């Protein structure tokens, strides 16, 4: 999913980077949404002197001095290093620079804001089917429909599994899942260990009743949910050998769904997540979004959890990663507010998301979709 930048545009960018006078305005040269990731490649070619794919403080400082005359002191460069270094390891990688550049508007020398609503798994099987939510999910389509037009871009993310997907208990009992455990009488919501393959490592998988199979009624969007041809579409869990809770990556982060590229192509900076379920797929998507450098909020009012018991833990994990928890009213107010900020305002906001990767990595295991009565 998500298109690539045109070769003509890349050539223009490369030519501008080679010019002696290096400035972001000459690099961007317009408002083409795909520029941020192309420019990042050229920034690393010019400033990553040892070619290790990381820029240290000296290399990043040289870039900032050339590109942003307003960052005119060692103190300001130190602040910017701390902001752009999202994982806090003392160096800056490609994704971290991309996260910053996608915000910058060289024409106004300000940080531009463009919003996206990510609607996660509002599908028949999670609403009324084989994995029907038990906590009032019937209200979600109305809430989502009522706010969707306030956002600059809307993405519909869906589970879209092959018939014999590795997460299906039926697949395991039919001997179609390569796993450590043996037998043919596994119960739904049992945890098993999938054997490593060429695509991903060995890892734990929860077995669910067959759900959200591609091109079936159970996998279709809920009938009350408004969608348009202009919406972005992400299909996750499409490979038989690996599940994907997050709308950004699969559960081993071995495969990218294309959502990051799609959002960058649209010039999106701020992501709002909603849908099913709050404590699994919505949470995982929000954490990955923050890890990829987006400013992320979860609209909890427009979500429902698998288990009410998980709500407090989920809120803490999201807060630790710098992800905001907001109501529908708060989300609408935010996306209706001003669309540009000074670099100083941006630095204060993005600094809150620095812990997203650490939070996601320390989670021992993602929750199962086992129904809870709480």
C-alpha positions as a LaTeX table, in Angstrom:
\begin{tabular}{lrrr}
\hline
Residue & $x$ (\AA) & $y$ (\AA) & $z$ (\AA) \\
\hline
Unk1 & 0.00 & 0.00 & 0.00 \\
Unk2 & 1.12 & 3.55 & $-0.56$ \\
Unk3 & 2.80 & 4.81 & $-3.71$ \\
Unk4 & 6.42 & 5.58 & $-4.31$ \\
Unk5 & 7.75 & 9.03 & $-5.12$ \\
Unk6 & 8.12 & 9.63 & $-8.81$ \\
Unk7 & 11.61 & 9.27 & $-10.26$ \\
Unk8 & 11.44 & 12.76 & $-11.72$ \\
Unk9 & 10.83 & 14.28 & $-8.31$ \\
Unk10 & 13.67 & 12.30 & $-6.76$ \\
Unk11 & 16.01 & 13.56 & $-9.45$ \\
Unk12 & 15.08 & 17.17 & $-8.72$ \\
Unk13 & 15.64 & 16.65 & $-5.01$ \\
Unk14 & 19.01 & 14.98 & $-5.55$ \\
Unk15 & 20.11 & 17.83 & $-7.81$ \\
Unk16 & 19.11 & 20.42 & $-5.22$ \\
Unk17 & 20.94 & 18.57 & $-2.47$ \\
Unk18 & 24.11 & 18.64 & $-4.51$ \\
Unk19 & 23.91 & 22.41 & $-4.80$ \\
Unk20 & 26.43 & 24.26 & $-2.68$ \\
Unk21 & 23.74 & 26.24 & $-0.90$ \\
Unk22 & 21.79 & 23.62 & 1.05 \\
Unk23 & 18.41 & 24.71 & 2.40 \\
Unk24 & 15.15 & 22.94 & 3.03 \\
Unk25 & 13.25 & 25.30 & 0.77 \\
Unk26 & 15.35 & 24.29 & $-2.23$ \\
Unk27 & 15.01 & 20.65 & $-1.21$ \\
Unk28 & 11.26 & 20.70 & $-0.88$ \\
Unk29 & 10.68 & 23.05 & $-3.79$ \\
Unk30 & 6.91 & 22.77 & $-3.37$ \\
Unk31 & 4.13 & 21.04 & $-1.53$ \\
Unk32 & 4.47 & 17.53 & $-2.96$ \\
Unk33 & 3.43 & 15.18 & $-0.10$ \\
Unk34 & 6.00 & 12.47 & $-0.87$ \\
Unk35 & 9.03 & 14.73 & $-0.45$ \\
Unk36 & 9.82 & 13.99 & 3.23 \\
Unk37 & 11.07 & 10.45 & 2.74 \\
Unk38 & 12.96 & 11.35 & $-0.45$ \\
Unk39 & 14.67 & 14.29 & 1.23 \\
Unk40 & 15.62 & 12.06 & 4.16 \\
Unk41 & 17.58 & 9.78 & 1.84 \\
Unk42 & 19.48 & 12.76 & 0.49 \\
Unk43 & 20.11 & 14.17 & 3.97 \\
Unk44 & 21.76 & 10.91 & 5.00 \\
Unk45 & 23.86 & 10.81 & 1.85 \\
Unk46 & 25.20 & 14.27 & 2.63 \\
Unk47 & 25.53 & 14.26 & 6.43 \\
Unk48 & 25.97 & 10.63 & 7.53 \\
Unk49 & 29.72 & 10.84 & 7.04 \\
Unk50 & 30.56 & 7.29 & 8.12 \\
Unk51 & 27.62 & 5.78 & 6.22 \\
Unk52 & 26.36 & 3.72 & 9.16 \\
Unk53 & 22.71 & 4.74 & 8.77 \\
Unk54 & 22.79 & 6.82 & 11.98 \\
Unk55 & 23.66 & 10.45 & 12.57 \\
Unk56 & 25.39 & 11.40 & 15.79 \\
Unk57 & 25.19 & 14.83 & 17.43 \\
Unk58 & 27.98 & 16.30 & 15.28 \\
Unk59 & 26.46 & 15.07 & 12.01 \\
Unk60 & 22.95 & 16.13 & 12.96 \\
Unk61 & 24.23 & 19.51 & 14.14 \\
Unk62 & 25.81 & 20.12 & 10.73 \\
Unk63 & 22.49 & 19.34 & 9.05 \\
Unk64 & 20.50 & 21.63 & 11.33 \\
Unk65 & 22.94 & 24.52 & 10.94 \\
Unk66 & 22.71 & 24.29 & 7.15 \\
Unk67 & 18.98 & 23.68 & 6.89 \\
Unk68 & 17.58 & 25.83 & 9.71 \\
Unk69 & 19.33 & 29.17 & 10.23 \\
Unk70 & 17.01 & 29.86 & 13.16 \\
Unk71 & 18.65 & 26.99 & 15.07 \\
Unk72 & 21.70 & 29.12 & 15.72 \\
Unk73 & 23.23 & 27.87 & 18.95 \\
Unk74 & 24.65 & 24.73 & 20.49 \\
Unk75 & 21.87 & 24.82 & 23.07 \\
Unk76 & 19.16 & 24.79 & 20.37 \\
Unk77 & 20.91 & 21.97 & 18.51 \\
Unk78 & 21.05 & 19.99 & 21.77 \\
Unk79 & 17.30 & 20.48 & 22.21 \\
Unk80 & 16.61 & 19.41 & 18.63 \\
Unk81 & 18.82 & 16.33 & 19.04 \\
Unk82 & 16.81 & 15.33 & 22.10 \\
Unk83 & 13.53 & 15.79 & 20.23 \\
Unk84 & 14.47 & 14.05 & 16.98 \\
Unk85 & 16.18 & 11.16 & 18.81 \\
Unk86 & 12.86 & 9.44 & 19.47 \\
Unk87 & 14.27 & 6.28 & 21.05 \\
Unk88 & 16.82 & 8.15 & 23.18 \\
Unk89 & 19.86 & 6.16 & 22.07 \\
Unk90 & 22.06 & 9.19 & 21.32 \\
Unk91 & 21.90 & 8.80 & 17.53 \\
Unk92 & 19.26 & 9.60 & 14.92 \\
Unk93 & 18.10 & 7.12 & 12.29 \\
Unk94 & 16.21 & 7.46 & 9.04 \\
Unk95 & 12.71 & 7.17 & 10.55 \\
Unk96 & 13.48 & 9.79 & 13.16 \\
Unk97 & 14.63 & 12.34 & 10.59 \\
Unk98 & 11.64 & 11.53 & 8.39 \\
Unk99 & 9.34 & 12.15 & 11.34 \\
Unk100 & 10.69 & 15.67 & 11.69 \\
Unk101 & 10.88 & 16.55 & 8.00 \\
Unk102 & 7.31 & 15.52 & 7.26 \\
Unk103 & 6.17 & 18.36 & 9.56 \\
Unk104 & 8.31 & 21.18 & 8.25 \\
Unk105 & 6.83 & 23.82 & 5.90 \\
Unk106 & 9.78 & 25.63 & 4.32 \\
Unk107 & 7.58 & 28.37 & 2.87 \\
Unk108 & 6.48 & 29.56 & 6.32 \\
Unk109 & 9.39 & 28.11 & 8.33 \\
Unk110 & 6.82 & 26.56 & 10.62 \\
Unk111 & 5.60 & 23.09 & 11.50 \\
Unk112 & 2.54 & 22.12 & 9.48 \\
Unk113 & $-0.16$ & 19.88 & 10.92 \\
Unk114 & $-2.28$ & 17.49 & 8.85 \\
Unk115 & $-4.56$ & 14.99 & 10.56 \\
Unk116 & $-5.66$ & 11.43 & 9.83 \\
Unk117 & $-8.35$ & 9.30 & 11.45 \\
Unk118 & $-7.41$ & 5.60 & 11.53 \\
Unk119 & $-10.52$ & 3.43 & 11.87 \\
Unk120 & $-9.44$ & $-0.01$ & 13.07 \\
Unk121 & $-11.32$ & $-3.30$ & 12.59 \\
Unk122 & $-14.91$ & $-2.01$ & 12.56 \\
Unk123 & $-15.90$ & $-5.19$ & 10.71 \\
Unk124 & $-18.86$ & $-7.52$ & 10.95 \\
Unk125 & $-17.07$ & $-10.36$ & 12.71 \\
Unk126 & $-15.85$ & $-8.01$ & 15.48 \\
Unk127 & $-19.25$ & $-6.37$ & 15.84 \\
Unk128 & $-21.78$ & $-9.20$ & 15.54 \\
Unk129 & $-19.90$ & $-12.24$ & 14.25 \\
Unk130 & $-17.46$ & $-14.86$ & 15.47 \\
Unk131 & $-15.51$ & $-12.41$ & 17.67 \\
Unk132 & $-18.33$ & $-10.03$ & 18.53 \\
Unk133 & $-17.36$ & $-7.37$ & 21.05 \\
Unk134 & $-19.24$ & $-7.55$ & 24.36 \\
Unk135 & $-19.02$ & $-3.90$ & 25.40 \\
Unk136 & $-21.43$ & $-1.89$ & 23.27 \\
Unk137 & $-19.52$ & $-1.64$ & 20.00 \\
Unk138 & $-22.80$ & $-1.00$ & 18.17 \\
Unk139 & $-22.43$ & 2.73 & 18.94 \\
Unk140 & $-19.04$ & 3.07 & 17.23 \\
Unk141 & $-20.17$ & 3.56 & 13.61 \\
Unk142 & $-22.36$ & 6.51 & 14.61 \\
Unk143 & $-19.57$ & 8.15 & 16.62 \\
Unk144 & $-17.03$ & 7.64 & 13.85 \\
Unk145 & $-19.40$ & 8.82 & 11.12 \\
Unk146 & $-20.14$ & 11.99 & 13.05 \\
Unk147 & $-16.50$ & 13.10 & 13.28 \\
Unk148 & $-14.79$ & 11.65 & 10.22 \\
Unk149 & $-15.25$ & 14.71 & 8.00 \\
Unk150 & $-13.33$ & 16.87 & 10.48 \\
Unk151 & $-10.09$ & 15.08 & 9.61 \\
Unk152 & $-7.89$ & 15.79 & 6.60 \\
Unk153 & $-7.61$ & 12.10 & 5.73 \\
Unk154 & $-9.36$ & 8.90 & 6.80 \\
Unk155 & $-7.89$ & 5.39 & 6.72 \\
Unk156 & $-9.95$ & 2.21 & 7.11 \\
Unk157 & $-7.80$ & $-0.60$ & 8.52 \\
Unk158 & $-9.14$ & $-4.15$ & 8.38 \\
Unk159 & $-8.15$ & $-7.65$ & 9.33 \\
Unk160 & $-8.10$ & $-9.49$ & 5.98 \\
Unk161 & $-7.04$ & $-13.06$ & 6.55 \\
Unk162 & $-6.61$ & $-16.01$ & 4.20 \\
Unk163 & $-8.93$ & $-18.93$ & 4.96 \\
Unk164 & $-6.21$ & $-21.01$ & 6.65 \\
Unk165 & $-4.57$ & $-18.21$ & 8.63 \\
Unk166 & $-2.21$ & $-19.16$ & 11.46 \\
Unk167 & $-4.40$ & $-17.39$ & 14.03 \\
Unk168 & $-7.39$ & $-19.67$ & 13.38 \\
Unk169 & $-8.04$ & $-22.56$ & 15.73 \\
Unk170 & $-9.60$ & $-24.39$ & 12.81 \\
Unk171 & $-6.32$ & $-24.12$ & 10.88 \\
Unk172 & $-4.36$ & $-25.49$ & 13.84 \\
Unk173 & $-6.74$ & $-28.41$ & 14.31 \\
Unk174 & $-6.52$ & $-29.22$ & 10.59 \\
Unk175 & $-2.71$ & $-29.44$ & 10.85 \\
Unk176 & $-2.16$ & $-26.38$ & 8.67 \\
Unk177 & $-0.16$ & $-24.33$ & 11.19 \\
Unk178 & 3.56 & $-25.01$ & 11.75 \\
Unk179 & 3.82 & $-24.87$ & 15.54 \\
Unk180 & 5.77 & $-26.43$ & 18.37 \\
Unk181 & 2.74 & $-27.97$ & 20.04 \\
Unk182 & 1.14 & $-31.11$ & 18.62 \\
Unk183 & $-2.46$ & $-32.27$ & 18.55 \\
Unk184 & $-5.71$ & $-31.69$ & 16.72 \\
Unk185 & $-8.08$ & $-30.58$ & 19.48 \\
Unk186 & $-7.02$ & $-27.07$ & 20.43 \\
Unk187 & $-9.63$ & $-24.84$ & 22.02 \\
Unk188 & $-10.24$ & $-21.25$ & 20.92 \\
Unk189 & $-8.07$ & $-18.69$ & 22.72 \\
Unk190 & $-5.27$ & $-21.19$ & 23.39 \\
Unk191 & $-1.73$ & $-19.77$ & 23.11 \\
Unk192 & 0.63 & $-21.78$ & 20.91 \\
Unk193 & 4.17 & $-21.26$ & 19.62 \\
Unk194 & 4.55 & $-20.76$ & 15.88 \\
Unk195 & 7.79 & $-22.17$ & 14.50 \\
Unk196 & 10.23 & $-19.75$ & 12.90 \\
Unk197 & 10.22 & $-19.53$ & 9.12 \\
Unk198 & 12.00 & $-17.48$ & 6.47 \\
Unk199 & 9.63 & $-14.56$ & 7.08 \\
Unk200 & 9.67 & $-14.19$ & 10.88 \\
Unk201 & 10.95 & $-15.56$ & 14.18 \\
Unk202 & 9.35 & $-18.15$ & 16.42 \\
Unk203 & 6.71 & $-16.47$ & 18.54 \\
Unk204 & 3.53 & $-16.94$ & 20.57 \\
Unk205 & 0.18 & $-16.86$ & 18.78 \\
Unk206 & $-3.33$ & $-16.91$ & 20.23 \\
Unk207 & $-5.75$ & $-19.15$ & 18.36 \\
Unk208 & $-9.15$ & $-17.59$ & 17.58 \\
Unk209 & $-12.27$ & $-18.77$ & 15.86 \\
Unk210 & $-12.01$ & $-18.13$ & 12.12 \\
Unk211 & $-12.72$ & $-14.44$ & 11.53 \\
Unk212 & $-12.41$ & $-11.57$ & 9.07 \\
Unk213 & $-11.57$ & $-13.80$ & 6.11 \\
Unk214 & $-10.82$ & $-11.82$ & 2.96 \\
Unk215 & $-13.78$ & $-11.23$ & 0.64 \\
Unk216 & $-16.36$ & $-12.62$ & 3.08 \\
Unk217 & $-19.28$ & $-11.01$ & 4.87 \\
Unk218 & $-17.49$ & $-11.38$ & 8.19 \\
Unk219 & $-14.52$ & $-9.43$ & 6.89 \\
Unk220 & $-16.60$ & $-6.64$ & 5.41 \\
Unk221 & $-16.95$ & $-3.20$ & 6.99 \\
Unk222 & $-19.94$ & $-2.95$ & 9.30 \\
Unk223 & $-22.93$ & $-1.80$ & 7.31 \\
Unk224 & $-23.46$ & 1.34 & 9.38 \\
Unk225 & $-19.90$ & 2.59 & 8.96 \\
Unk226 & $-19.55$ & 5.35 & 6.36 \\
Unk227 & $-16.63$ & 4.89 & 3.98 \\
Unk228 & $-15.73$ & 6.72 & 0.75 \\
Unk229 & $-13.56$ & 5.98 & $-2.30$ \\
Unk230 & $-11.19$ & 8.69 & $-1.05$ \\
Unk231 & $-10.42$ & 6.81 & 2.18 \\
Unk232 & $-7.09$ & 5.06 & 2.50 \\
Unk233 & $-7.33$ & 1.28 & 2.85 \\
Unk234 & $-5.02$ & $-0.94$ & 4.88 \\
Unk235 & $-5.43$ & $-4.72$ & 4.97 \\
Unk236 & $-3.55$ & $-6.49$ & 7.75 \\
Unk237 & $-2.96$ & $-10.12$ & 8.61 \\
Unk238 & $-2.97$ & $-10.97$ & 4.90 \\
Unk239 & $-0.13$ & $-13.50$ & 5.10 \\
Unk240 & $-1.06$ & $-16.98$ & 6.28 \\
Unk241 & 1.98 & $-17.35$ & 8.55 \\
Unk242 & 1.74 & $-14.20$ & 10.70 \\
Unk243 & $-0.90$ & $-12.12$ & 12.46 \\
Unk244 & $-1.05$ & $-8.34$ & 12.59 \\
Unk245 & $-2.74$ & $-6.47$ & 15.42 \\
Unk246 & $-1.21$ & $-3.12$ & 14.46 \\
Unk247 & $-2.30$ & $-1.20$ & 11.37 \\
Unk248 & 1.40 & $-0.37$ & 10.79 \\
Unk249 & 3.26 & $-3.69$ & 11.14 \\
Unk250 & 2.66 & $-7.38$ & 11.74 \\
Unk251 & 3.15 & $-8.86$ & 15.22 \\
Unk252 & 6.86 & $-9.55$ & 14.66 \\
Unk253 & 7.43 & $-6.28$ & 12.81 \\
Unk254 & 8.68 & $-8.43$ & 9.93 \\
Unk255 & 6.31 & $-6.87$ & 7.39 \\
Unk256 & 5.14 & $-3.29$ & 6.90 \\
Unk257 & 1.47 & $-2.83$ & 5.98 \\
Unk258 & 2.22 & 0.34 & 4.01 \\
Unk259 & 0.43 & 2.67 & 6.40 \\
Unk260 & 3.48 & 4.81 & 7.22 \\
Unk261 & 4.12 & 5.39 & 3.51 \\
Unk262 & 0.45 & 6.12 & 2.88 \\
Unk263 & 0.32 & 8.74 & 5.63 \\
Unk264 & 3.55 & 10.35 & 4.45 \\
Unk265 & 2.28 & 10.50 & 0.88 \\
Unk266 & $-0.71$ & 12.42 & 2.23 \\
Unk267 & 1.49 & 14.74 & 4.29 \\
Unk268 & $-0.06$ & 13.53 & 7.56 \\
Unk269 & 1.62 & 14.52 & 10.82 \\
Unk270 & $-1.03$ & 13.77 & 13.49 \\
Unk271 & $-2.81$ & 10.42 & 13.81 \\
Unk272 & $-6.03$ & 9.68 & 15.71 \\
Unk273 & $-6.91$ & 6.02 & 16.30 \\
Unk274 & $-10.34$ & 4.55 & 17.03 \\
Unk275 & $-12.21$ & 1.26 & 16.64 \\
Unk276 & $-11.70$ & $-2.28$ & 17.93 \\
Unk277 & $-10.32$ & $-3.17$ & 20.28 \\
Unk278 & $-8.91$ & $-0.51$ & 22.57 \\
Unk279 & $-6.58$ & $-2.82$ & 24.49 \\
Unk280 & $-5.16$ & $-4.75$ & 21.52 \\
Unk281 & $-5.28$ & $-3.54$ & 17.91 \\
Unk282 & $-5.98$ & 0.12 & 18.68 \\
Unk283 & $-3.25$ & 0.19 & 21.32 \\
Unk284 & $-0.71$ & $-1.57$ & 19.12 \\
Unk285 & $-1.47$ & 0.75 & 16.19 \\
Unk286 & $-1.12$ & 3.84 & 18.37 \\
Unk287 & 2.21 & 2.70 & 19.80 \\
Unk288 & 3.62 & 1.92 & 16.37 \\
Unk289 & 2.35 & 5.26 & 15.08 \\
Unk290 & 4.16 & 7.11 & 17.85 \\
Unk291 & 7.27 & 5.00 & 17.25 \\
Unk292 & 7.21 & 6.08 & 13.59 \\
Unk293 & 7.26 & 9.71 & 14.70 \\
Unk294 & 3.63 & 10.70 & 14.28 \\
Unk295 & 1.85 & 12.69 & 16.97 \\
Unk296 & $-0.77$ & 10.15 & 18.10 \\
Unk297 & $-4.01$ & 10.26 & 20.05 \\
Unk298 & $-6.54$ & 7.52 & 20.79 \\
Unk299 & $-10.20$ & 8.51 & 20.84 \\
Unk300 & $-11.23$ & 6.18 & 23.65 \\
Unk301 & $-14.89$ & 7.12 & 23.43 \\
Unk302 & $-14.88$ & 5.75 & 19.86 \\
Unk303 & $-13.23$ & 2.47 & 20.91 \\
Unk304 & $-14.32$ & $-0.55$ & 22.86 \\
Unk305 & $-11.98$ & $-2.89$ & 24.79 \\
Unk306 & $-11.81$ & $-6.63$ & 24.75 \\
Unk307 & $-11.87$ & $-6.51$ & 28.54 \\
Unk308 & $-12.82$ & $-3.60$ & 30.76 \\
Unk309 & $-10.19$ & $-4.94$ & 33.17 \\
Unk310 & $-7.47$ & $-3.91$ & 30.71 \\
Unk311 & $-8.49$ & $-0.25$ & 30.41 \\
Unk312 & $-6.28$ & 1.24 & 33.11 \\
Unk313 & $-3.20$ & $-0.70$ & 32.03 \\
Unk314 & $-3.79$ & 0.28 & 28.41 \\
Unk315 & $-4.18$ & 3.96 & 29.30 \\
Unk316 & $-0.91$ & 3.86 & 31.23 \\
Unk317 & 0.99 & 2.15 & 28.40 \\
Unk318 & $-0.28$ & 4.73 & 25.93 \\
Unk319 & 0.49 & 7.63 & 28.26 \\
Unk320 & 4.02 & 6.30 & 28.86 \\
Unk321 & 4.51 & 6.34 & 25.08 \\
Unk322 & 3.30 & 9.93 & 24.78 \\
Unk323 & $-0.03$ & 8.95 & 23.20 \\
Unk324 & $-2.95$ & 11.16 & 24.23 \\
Unk325 & $-6.30$ & 9.74 & 25.30 \\
Unk326 & $-9.12$ & 12.00 & 24.12 \\
Unk327 & $-12.89$ & 12.09 & 23.75 \\
Unk328 & $-14.68$ & 12.66 & 20.45 \\
Unk329 & $-15.31$ & 16.28 & 21.42 \\
Unk330 & $-11.64$ & 16.82 & 22.32 \\
Unk331 & $-10.46$ & 15.21 & 19.09 \\
Unk332 & $-12.75$ & 17.40 & 16.98 \\
Unk333 & $-11.57$ & 20.50 & 18.84 \\
Unk334 & $-7.94$ & 19.59 & 18.25 \\
Unk335 & $-8.26$ & 18.91 & 14.54 \\
Unk336 & $-10.25$ & 22.10 & 14.08 \\
Unk337 & $-7.53$ & 24.22 & 15.71 \\
Unk338 & $-4.60$ & 25.95 & 14.03 \\
Unk339 & $-2.57$ & 23.96 & 11.53 \\
Unk340 & 0.88 & 25.48 & 11.97 \\
Unk341 & 3.22 & 25.83 & 14.94 \\
Unk342 & 6.63 & 27.29 & 15.57 \\
Unk343 & 9.57 & 24.89 & 15.79 \\
Unk344 & 9.72 & 25.54 & 19.54 \\
Unk345 & 6.06 & 24.53 & 20.00 \\
Unk346 & 6.63 & 21.42 & 17.91 \\
Unk347 & 9.69 & 20.39 & 19.93 \\
Unk348 & 7.71 & 20.51 & 23.17 \\
Unk349 & 4.92 & 18.36 & 21.70 \\
Unk350 & 7.01 & 15.69 & 20.01 \\
Unk351 & 9.29 & 15.21 & 23.00 \\
Unk352 & 6.38 & 13.49 & 24.78 \\
Unk353 & 6.42 & 10.59 & 22.29 \\
Unk354 & 10.02 & 9.56 & 22.83 \\
Unk355 & 9.18 & 6.46 & 24.88 \\
Unk356 & 6.81 & 4.77 & 22.40 \\
Unk357 & 9.27 & 2.19 & 21.12 \\
Unk358 & 10.44 & 1.26 & 24.62 \\
Unk359 & 6.86 & 0.83 & 25.83 \\
Unk360 & 5.96 & $-1.41$ & 22.89 \\
Unk361 & 9.12 & $-3.49$ & 23.18 \\
Unk362 & 8.74 & $-4.20$ & 26.89 \\
Unk363 & 5.22 & $-5.56$ & 26.55 \\
Unk364 & 5.72 & $-9.26$ & 27.27 \\
Unk365 & 2.84 & $-10.36$ & 25.04 \\
Unk366 & $-0.09$ & $-8.81$ & 23.25 \\
Unk367 & $-3.47$ & $-9.65$ & 24.73 \\
Unk368 & $-5.60$ & $-12.35$ & 23.18 \\
Unk369 & $-9.02$ & $-11.77$ & 21.68 \\
Unk370 & $-10.54$ & $-14.13$ & 24.24 \\
Unk371 & $-13.92$ & $-12.74$ & 25.33 \\
Unk372 & $-14.20$ & $-11.48$ & 28.88 \\
Unk373 & $-17.36$ & $-11.03$ & 30.90 \\
Unk374 & $-16.08$ & $-8.03$ & 32.82 \\
\hline
\end{tabular}
